[in-house]
Amino acid sequence: MIGSWGDITFEVSYGGESLTFKELTREAGARVVRHDVLDRRQRQQVTGLDLNTVTIPVILDRNLGSPGMRIAQFRAELGKWYPLIIGDEVFGDYTLEKISEKRTRTSNKGKVITGQLDLTFVEYR
């Protein structure tokens, strides 16, 4: 198992269904406000920390499971929050905030053969 988010498991499986990704991007930031000062350089003030964001591009392939089922599964989870675990590291509670769908190959009936889902998770506080 590579990791999990709620009941969804990211894994590589030989001879069965797989839900895997090649990379993961984790972003953290701070909110900084700049104030104008007459005849002087600006001053800045840190007002707090941004929520962490994790982006995972998930591989869709008909040979690894049903892409259509995976797309529907993630769409049903939009806005929900669960613990995000990658390897043995617990990132914390994260909300699935955004899904970007890329279909690279489709059948003559419009079904996804291969593609990618970019899942954007935002820290839940």
C-alpha positions as CSV (number, residue, x, y, z in Angstrom):
1,M,0.0,0.0,0.0
2,I,1.3,3.4,-1.0
3,G,-1.2,5.3,1.1
4,S,-4.8,6.0,1.8
5,W,-7.5,8.7,2.2
6,G,-10.6,7.4,4.0
7,D,-11.7,4.1,2.4
8,I,-9.7,4.8,-0.8
9,T,-6.3,3.0,-0.9
10,F,-3.5,4.0,-3.2
11,E,-1.6,0.8,-4.1
12,V,0.2,-1.2,-6.8
13,S,-1.2,-4.6,-7.3
14,Y,-0.1,-7.3,-9.8
15,G,-3.0,-9.0,-11.5
16,G,-5.7,-7.0,-9.9
17,E,-7.0,-3.5,-9.6
18,S,-4.5,-0.7,-8.8
19,L,-4.8,2.9,-7.9
20,T,-1.4,4.5,-8.1
21,F,0.4,7.7,-8.7
22,K,3.9,8.7,-9.8
23,E,4.4,11.8,-7.8
24,L,2.9,13.9,-5.0
25,T,3.2,17.7,-4.5
26,R,2.8,19.1,-1.0
27,E,2.6,22.9,-0.6
28,A,2.8,25.0,2.6
29,G,2.8,28.8,2.7
30,A,2.3,31.9,4.9
31,R,0.1,34.9,4.4
32,V,2.2,38.0,4.2
33,V,0.8,41.6,4.0
34,R,2.9,44.5,2.8
35,H,2.2,48.0,4.2
36,D,3.2,51.2,2.5
37,V,5.3,53.6,4.6
38,L,5.6,57.2,3.5
39,D,9.0,57.9,2.0
40,R,10.4,54.6,3.1
41,R,10.5,51.0,2.0
42,Q,7.5,48.9,2.5
43,R,7.1,46.8,5.7
44,Q,5.7,43.3,5.8
45,Q,3.7,41.5,8.4
46,V,3.0,37.7,8.6
47,T,-0.6,37.3,9.4
48,G,-0.7,33.5,9.6
49,L,-0.1,30.3,7.8
50,D,-2.0,29.0,4.8
51,L,-3.6,25.6,4.8
52,N,-1.4,22.9,3.4
53,T,-2.3,21.6,-0.1
54,V,-1.5,18.1,-1.5
55,T,-1.9,17.3,-5.2
56,I,-1.8,13.7,-6.4
57,P,-2.0,12.9,-10.1
58,V,-3.7,9.4,-10.2
59,I,-3.1,7.1,-13.2
60,L,-6.2,5.8,-14.9
61,D,-5.9,2.7,-17.0
62,R,-8.5,0.1,-18.1
63,N,-5.9,-2.6,-17.4
64,L,-5.7,-1.5,-13.7
65,G,-9.4,-1.2,-13.0
66,S,-12.4,0.7,-14.3
67,P,-11.5,4.4,-15.0
68,G,-15.1,5.4,-15.1
69,M,-15.7,3.8,-11.7
70,R,-12.7,5.6,-10.2
71,I,-13.8,9.0,-11.6
72,A,-17.3,8.5,-10.1
73,Q,-15.8,7.3,-6.8
74,F,-13.7,10.5,-6.4
75,R,-16.5,12.8,-7.5
76,A,-18.7,11.3,-4.8
77,E,-16.1,12.2,-2.2
78,L,-15.7,15.9,-3.2
79,G,-15.9,18.1,-0.1
80,K,-15.4,15.2,2.4
81,W,-12.5,15.0,4.7
82,Y,-10.5,12.0,6.0
83,P,-7.0,11.4,7.2
84,L,-4.5,11.4,4.4
85,I,-1.7,8.8,4.9
86,I,1.2,8.3,2.6
87,G,3.6,5.5,3.5
88,D,3.9,5.6,7.3
89,E,3.4,9.4,7.5
90,V,0.0,10.7,8.6
91,F,-0.4,14.1,6.9
92,G,-3.6,15.0,8.9
93,D,-7.2,15.5,7.9
94,Y,-7.6,16.6,4.3
95,T,-10.6,17.6,2.2
96,L,-10.9,16.6,-1.5
97,E,-11.4,20.1,-2.9
98,K,-10.8,19.7,-6.6
99,I,-10.6,17.0,-9.3
100,S,-9.1,17.6,-12.8
101,E,-9.8,14.9,-15.3
102,K,-7.6,14.2,-18.3
103,R,-8.7,11.5,-20.8
104,T,-5.7,10.5,-23.0
105,R,-7.4,7.6,-24.8
106,T,-11.1,6.8,-25.2
107,S,-13.0,3.9,-26.8
108,N,-15.2,4.4,-29.9
109,K,-18.1,4.6,-27.4
110,G,-16.4,7.4,-25.3
111,K,-15.3,5.3,-22.4
112,V,-12.0,6.1,-20.8
113,I,-9.2,3.7,-21.6
114,T,-6.3,5.7,-20.2
115,G,-6.1,9.0,-18.4
116,Q,-5.2,10.9,-15.3
117,L,-7.1,12.5,-12.4
118,D,-5.3,15.3,-10.6
119,L,-6.7,15.3,-7.0
120,T,-6.2,18.4,-4.9
121,F,-6.5,17.9,-1.2
122,V,-6.6,20.8,1.3
123,E,-5.8,20.6,5.0
124,Y,-9.0,20.5,7.0
125,R,-9.0,22.5,10.2
